[in-house]
Amino acid sequence: MAVHDIDIAVEDDRWSGSVPDLESCVARAVEAGLAAIPDGPDGPVEVSILLADDATVQDLNKNWRGKDKPTNVLSFPAAPQPVPPGCPTPLGDVVLAYETMVRESAEQGKPLQNHLAHLLVHGILHLAGQDHERGDTEAEAMEALEVAALATLGIPDPYSE
C-alpha cells in the first residue's frame, strides 16, 4: 500500500475538540476516499486538507466558482504535472467550512465525525475526477463510491438516513 502525504491545516480553532482525535479521523477518511477511487493512483499522492470557517469557504467559493455563499466542502484538483520518481503525486486541496458542517450535522441528526468523514471522502473523489453534477448516472456512481468508502470506516450510508 502506498504511503500518502496528507497535510492537515486547522485554520479555525473550533475544529480542535469538535471531533475526537481530529487529525486521525481526517487521515482515515482521506485514505478511505483514496482507496475508493476507481483505477486509483498507482503510487503515493499528496493531499492538502484545510479545516476552515464559513467566511474562508465563502471567499473561495466566490472567487473560484462565482458563488457568493459558503458551502460545506470545496475541492481544488491539482494540475497534472510530471513527478520525480519516489515523490507523491499532488492530487489537490479539500477545504471544509466549520459552521456549515456543524449546522448540517445537527439538521441531519448525524454525528459530526461521520459528516466530516463523508464530506472528506466526497472531496477526495472530486479531486480524482468524480462528479455528481453531470447527471444522474454520474451522481449515483459517485454516491456508491462514497457509501463503499464510508462502510470501510463503519459509517452508515449517509443517503439512506
Backbone bond lengths (Angstrom), bond angles and torsions (degrees), N, CA, C in turn:
res aa  C-N    CA-C-N  psi(-1)  N-CA   C-N-CA  omega(-1)  CA-C   N-CA-C  phi
1 M - - - 1.454 - - 1.521 109.24 -
2 A 1.322 116.32 135.34 1.463 121.37 179.82 1.521 109.96 -71.12
3 V 1.309 115.37 143.26 1.460 120.85 175.06 1.520 106.95 -92.26
4 H 1.312 116.26 117.56 1.457 122.03 -176.54 1.528 109.93 -93.75
5 D 1.325 115.44 149.61 1.460 122.50 177.22 1.528 107.21 -97.85
6 I 1.322 116.10 108.28 1.464 121.28 -178.57 1.517 107.61 -113.05
7 D 1.325 115.79 110.38 1.462 122.15 179.86 1.523 108.13 -95.96
8 I 1.320 116.39 119.02 1.465 121.54 -178.18 1.520 108.43 -113.31
9 A 1.335 115.89 121.32 1.463 121.20 176.79 1.524 108.29 -117.11
10 V 1.333 115.79 129.58 1.468 121.43 178.67 1.524 106.98 -105.52
11 E 1.335 115.78 103.96 1.463 121.31 -178.54 1.526 111.56 -86.24
12 D 1.319 116.64 -30.17 1.463 121.76 -178.73 1.527 107.79 -111.06
13 D 1.321 116.05 118.34 1.466 121.36 -176.03 1.523 113.81 -61.29
14 R 1.322 118.02 -18.83 1.471 119.61 179.53 1.520 111.65 -64.50
15 W 1.331 117.25 -23.06 1.466 119.28 177.00 1.523 110.77 -63.51
16 S 1.326 116.90 -38.48 1.471 121.01 -179.58 1.521 108.70 -65.84
17 G 1.292 116.45 123.16 1.459 121.49 -178.77 1.516 113.89 90.23
18 S 1.351 117.80 -11.45 1.465 119.40 -179.30 1.522 111.33 -77.41
19 V 1.329 115.82 -26.13 1.461 122.85 179.46 1.521 107.24 -133.72
20 P 1.332 117.78 129.07 1.465 119.06 178.42 1.528 111.13 -58.59
21 D 1.321 115.57 135.05 1.466 121.99 177.54 1.533 110.51 50.91
22 L 1.332 115.14 56.37 1.467 123.40 -171.90 1.527 113.26 -51.52
23 E 1.321 117.90 -51.13 1.466 119.42 -175.53 1.524 111.89 -64.02
24 S 1.319 117.10 -37.84 1.462 120.40 178.07 1.530 110.64 -67.54
25 C 1.326 116.50 -40.38 1.471 121.43 177.59 1.521 110.13 -60.77
26 V 1.332 116.62 -45.38 1.459 121.10 -179.90 1.530 109.78 -63.11
27 A 1.307 116.86 -47.44 1.473 120.80 -178.12 1.524 111.24 -61.36
28 R 1.341 118.07 -42.43 1.468 120.72 179.22 1.530 111.26 -63.20
29 A 1.336 116.24 -42.03 1.468 119.85 -179.89 1.520 110.75 -66.10
30 V 1.327 117.04 -41.60 1.469 120.34 178.42 1.523 109.57 -62.41
31 E 1.317 117.57 -45.65 1.475 121.06 179.05 1.526 110.81 -60.80
32 A 1.329 117.37 -40.44 1.471 120.75 178.66 1.525 110.23 -64.32
33 G 1.322 116.47 -41.12 1.457 120.09 177.58 1.521 111.60 -63.99
34 L 1.327 116.83 -43.50 1.467 120.86 178.82 1.525 111.06 -62.47
35 A 1.329 116.60 -40.02 1.469 121.11 -179.70 1.528 111.55 -67.19
36 A 1.330 117.62 -24.26 1.465 121.52 -177.38 1.519 113.51 -84.88
37 I 1.324 117.25 -9.93 1.465 120.50 -176.77 1.532 109.55 -67.13
38 P 1.351 116.66 121.91 1.468 118.49 176.39 1.534 109.21 -63.29
39 D 1.321 116.16 135.17 1.463 120.02 -177.15 1.523 110.08 49.72
40 G 1.334 115.17 47.65 1.456 122.11 -175.87 1.510 114.25 -61.68
41 P 1.312 115.21 -179.75 1.461 120.16 -177.00 1.527 111.78 -60.67
42 D 1.337 115.08 142.36 1.463 120.88 179.99 1.519 112.29 -73.97
43 G 1.297 116.45 -31.19 1.458 120.40 -176.92 1.516 111.16 -128.39
44 P 1.308 115.71 -164.92 1.459 119.20 -178.18 1.531 112.10 -67.91
45 V 1.320 115.06 149.53 1.461 121.21 176.33 1.526 108.95 -123.50
46 E 1.308 114.12 163.17 1.463 121.87 176.16 1.516 107.58 -116.65
47 V 1.326 116.41 127.81 1.456 122.78 -179.50 1.524 107.64 -131.29
48 S 1.328 115.87 137.67 1.461 120.84 174.74 1.525 108.95 -110.71
49 I 1.324 114.88 132.55 1.463 121.73 178.28 1.521 107.32 -117.70
50 L 1.330 116.71 127.63 1.459 121.74 176.55 1.522 108.61 -116.19
51 L 1.322 115.69 118.86 1.462 121.91 176.55 1.522 106.35 -96.95
52 A 1.334 115.19 102.26 1.459 121.97 -170.32 1.525 110.93 -118.27
53 D 1.323 115.18 -162.24 1.460 121.42 177.74 1.525 109.52 -117.29
54 D 1.327 115.91 175.20 1.457 120.57 -178.14 1.530 112.13 -60.43
55 A 1.332 117.85 -39.28 1.464 120.58 -177.87 1.530 111.10 -61.81
56 T 1.314 116.99 -43.43 1.468 121.13 178.78 1.519 110.54 -63.71
57 V 1.326 116.33 -46.66 1.466 120.48 -179.05 1.529 110.37 -66.37
58 Q 1.323 117.74 -39.20 1.461 119.83 177.76 1.525 110.51 -61.42
59 D 1.319 117.19 -42.82 1.465 120.89 178.61 1.530 110.87 -61.75
60 L 1.323 117.24 -45.67 1.466 121.02 178.21 1.526 110.94 -63.56
61 N 1.316 116.39 -43.35 1.461 121.75 -179.33 1.536 110.39 -62.19
62 K 1.320 116.26 -40.29 1.469 121.03 179.02 1.531 110.59 -66.75
63 N 1.323 116.11 -47.84 1.462 120.16 -175.11 1.522 114.24 -73.11
64 W 1.327 118.31 -32.37 1.463 121.09 -174.42 1.522 113.94 -103.08
65 R 1.350 116.38 -25.48 1.464 118.24 -176.52 1.524 112.70 -121.68
66 G 1.341 116.85 -4.25 1.457 120.55 -179.75 1.513 113.91 71.49
67 K 1.336 117.08 20.22 1.467 122.04 -179.22 1.530 107.91 -116.07
68 D 1.316 117.04 109.57 1.470 122.50 -174.81 1.527 111.28 -86.61
69 K 1.331 114.96 65.86 1.465 121.13 177.49 1.528 107.89 -159.20
70 P 1.323 115.85 155.01 1.466 117.26 175.52 1.522 109.89 -73.93
71 T 1.305 115.65 160.49 1.461 122.68 174.79 1.521 106.46 -143.06
72 N 1.308 117.77 169.04 1.463 119.74 -175.06 1.519 113.25 -73.38
73 V 1.344 117.45 -41.22 1.467 120.65 -176.43 1.529 109.90 -146.57
74 L 1.318 114.78 140.46 1.457 121.88 173.24 1.519 108.51 -124.37
75 S 1.308 116.26 143.60 1.465 121.70 177.58 1.516 109.03 -123.41
76 F 1.324 114.94 136.25 1.451 121.75 179.29 1.526 108.54 -126.38
77 P 1.338 117.23 94.45 1.470 119.83 -179.42 1.529 111.29 -63.74
78 A 1.304 116.29 142.67 1.456 121.55 175.64 1.522 109.45 -75.14
79 A 1.314 115.76 147.05 1.466 120.12 175.68 1.525 108.86 -68.81
80 P 1.324 117.21 138.79 1.476 119.01 177.50 1.527 110.20 -57.63
81 Q 1.324 115.12 138.29 1.453 120.04 -178.53 1.518 109.99 -154.92
82 P 1.328 116.51 152.79 1.464 118.20 176.38 1.524 109.99 -68.53
83 V 1.316 115.15 142.11 1.460 120.83 -178.66 1.519 108.94 -123.54
84 P 1.337 116.97 131.26 1.468 118.96 178.07 1.535 111.04 -60.08
85 P 1.320 117.31 148.74 1.467 120.55 178.83 1.531 111.20 -54.29
86 G 1.322 114.64 137.06 1.454 120.65 177.99 1.515 114.79 85.68
87 C 1.319 117.04 -5.82 1.462 120.46 179.82 1.533 109.61 -99.95
88 P 1.336 116.94 147.34 1.464 118.87 178.12 1.528 111.62 -69.91
89 T 1.299 115.70 147.43 1.463 121.98 176.32 1.529 108.93 -82.63
90 P 1.336 118.20 124.20 1.473 119.45 177.25 1.532 110.07 -64.87
91 L 1.324 116.16 124.91 1.465 120.79 179.41 1.525 110.53 -98.20
92 G 1.336 117.47 -36.13 1.458 120.44 178.00 1.508 112.57 142.23
93 D 1.329 114.03 -164.68 1.464 122.50 -174.80 1.528 109.99 -123.22
94 V 1.334 114.99 144.32 1.466 121.95 174.07 1.517 106.48 -125.12
95 V 1.336 116.55 131.96 1.461 122.31 -178.04 1.522 108.14 -123.43
96 L 1.341 116.15 132.59 1.466 121.66 -179.16 1.530 110.43 -120.95
97 A 1.332 116.09 144.69 1.459 123.01 -178.22 1.530 110.33 -102.57
98 Y 1.323 116.26 121.33 1.462 121.41 -174.78 1.530 112.93 -59.85
99 E 1.333 117.15 -56.39 1.472 119.27 -173.71 1.531 111.66 -61.00
100 T 1.323 116.47 -41.80 1.466 119.99 179.97 1.524 110.43 -64.78
101 M 1.325 116.92 -42.44 1.469 120.74 178.95 1.525 111.21 -60.98
102 V 1.335 116.61 -45.91 1.472 120.40 -178.71 1.525 110.23 -64.33
103 R 1.335 117.24 -44.62 1.466 121.29 -179.74 1.529 110.66 -62.14
104 E 1.331 117.38 -48.33 1.470 120.31 -179.88 1.521 111.59 -62.60
105 S 1.300 116.34 -41.02 1.460 120.42 179.47 1.528 110.61 -59.42
106 A 1.335 116.36 -44.89 1.468 120.81 179.31 1.528 110.80 -66.93
107 E 1.334 117.25 -44.58 1.468 121.17 -179.53 1.521 111.76 -61.42
108 Q 1.328 116.45 -36.14 1.467 121.18 -177.37 1.519 112.43 -90.94
109 G 1.334 117.79 -3.78 1.459 121.07 179.76 1.521 112.96 64.25
110 K 1.335 116.10 34.63 1.469 121.12 -178.47 1.520 109.42 -114.26
111 P 1.329 117.07 145.01 1.462 118.67 174.36 1.534 110.11 -59.41
112 L 1.327 116.51 139.36 1.458 120.93 -179.61 1.527 110.88 -55.82
113 Q 1.309 117.14 -38.01 1.467 121.41 179.98 1.533 110.86 -59.86
114 N 1.326 117.29 -41.88 1.464 121.08 179.01 1.528 111.73 -68.00
115 H 1.338 115.77 -41.97 1.465 119.71 -179.99 1.530 110.18 -66.12
116 L 1.321 116.67 -40.52 1.455 121.56 176.52 1.529 110.32 -59.43
117 A 1.314 117.11 -48.23 1.465 121.05 179.78 1.528 110.65 -60.16
118 H 1.338 116.61 -43.45 1.461 120.40 -179.87 1.525 110.69 -59.63
119 L 1.328 117.21 -48.24 1.457 119.45 -176.26 1.528 112.29 -71.87
120 L 1.320 117.20 -27.95 1.469 119.18 173.19 1.530 110.48 -66.95
121 V 1.324 116.83 -45.95 1.466 120.51 177.14 1.527 109.16 -59.59
122 H 1.318 117.02 -44.64 1.461 122.98 179.21 1.531 109.89 -57.75
123 G 1.326 116.54 -47.42 1.458 121.16 -179.68 1.519 112.58 -63.97
124 I 1.325 116.78 -41.28 1.468 120.84 179.27 1.530 110.18 -63.57
125 L 1.321 116.82 -41.23 1.464 119.73 178.28 1.533 111.21 -63.14
126 H 1.328 116.70 -37.08 1.470 119.48 175.11 1.533 110.70 -62.82
127 L 1.335 117.25 -40.78 1.464 120.18 178.49 1.527 111.05 -59.28
128 A 1.324 115.60 -31.29 1.468 120.85 -178.14 1.530 112.31 -87.68
129 G 1.336 117.27 5.00 1.457 120.21 176.03 1.513 115.83 99.11
130 Q 1.318 117.64 -0.78 1.463 119.69 176.55 1.524 108.62 -71.46
131 D 1.334 116.46 146.54 1.457 120.08 -178.13 1.525 109.55 -146.45
132 H 1.320 116.21 139.58 1.462 121.15 179.33 1.519 111.16 -109.35
133 E 1.324 117.60 0.73 1.464 120.37 -176.62 1.520 113.21 -101.31
134 R 1.331 117.58 1.04 1.468 120.29 -179.51 1.527 112.21 -89.78
135 G 1.306 117.65 -9.33 1.458 119.72 179.47 1.515 111.58 152.26
136 D 1.328 115.15 170.28 1.459 121.13 -176.27 1.524 112.77 -62.50
137 T 1.317 117.22 -39.20 1.468 120.12 -178.22 1.517 110.59 -62.54
138 E 1.332 116.47 -45.93 1.465 120.74 179.28 1.529 110.74 -66.23
139 A 1.322 116.57 -39.84 1.460 120.48 179.33 1.530 110.68 -62.53
140 E 1.328 116.77 -44.59 1.466 120.68 179.25 1.521 111.42 -64.31
141 A 1.328 116.91 -39.54 1.467 120.58 179.02 1.523 110.61 -65.20
142 M 1.333 116.65 -42.75 1.463 119.92 179.94 1.527 110.44 -66.77
143 E 1.317 117.51 -42.85 1.465 120.83 177.75 1.524 111.13 -59.78
144 A 1.312 117.55 -40.38 1.468 120.69 179.33 1.524 110.67 -63.31
145 L 1.321 117.04 -39.73 1.465 120.36 177.09 1.530 110.76 -64.85
146 E 1.324 116.17 -40.99 1.471 120.46 178.39 1.529 110.54 -62.36
147 V 1.314 116.25 -47.48 1.470 121.08 -178.65 1.528 110.13 -60.45
148 A 1.327 116.94 -43.13 1.471 120.87 179.71 1.526 110.79 -64.68
149 A 1.329 117.14 -43.10 1.469 120.52 179.66 1.525 110.63 -64.10
150 L 1.327 116.58 -43.83 1.464 120.13 -179.02 1.524 111.51 -66.45
151 A 1.326 117.03 -34.04 1.470 120.56 178.14 1.527 110.84 -60.27
152 T 1.342 117.29 -33.81 1.463 119.87 178.58 1.519 111.57 -66.96
153 L 1.334 116.50 -18.49 1.467 122.44 178.33 1.525 111.74 -98.94
154 G 1.342 116.90 1.42 1.458 120.65 -178.15 1.514 113.10 76.37
155 I 1.331 117.14 22.91 1.472 121.65 -178.90 1.528 108.43 -103.79
156 P 1.337 116.37 129.53 1.471 119.64 -177.46 1.531 112.05 -67.30
157 D 1.318 115.25 160.30 1.451 123.61 178.54 1.538 109.44 -54.92
158 P 1.342 117.79 114.64 1.467 119.68 -177.90 1.509 113.24 -71.85
159 Y 1.315 117.36 -14.18 1.469 120.81 -178.30 1.525 112.56 -90.17
160 S 1.338 117.36 -10.19 1.465 119.17 -179.49 1.526 112.02 -108.08
161 E 1.295 115.87 -0.35 1.485 118.87 -178.11 1.499 111.02 -83.69
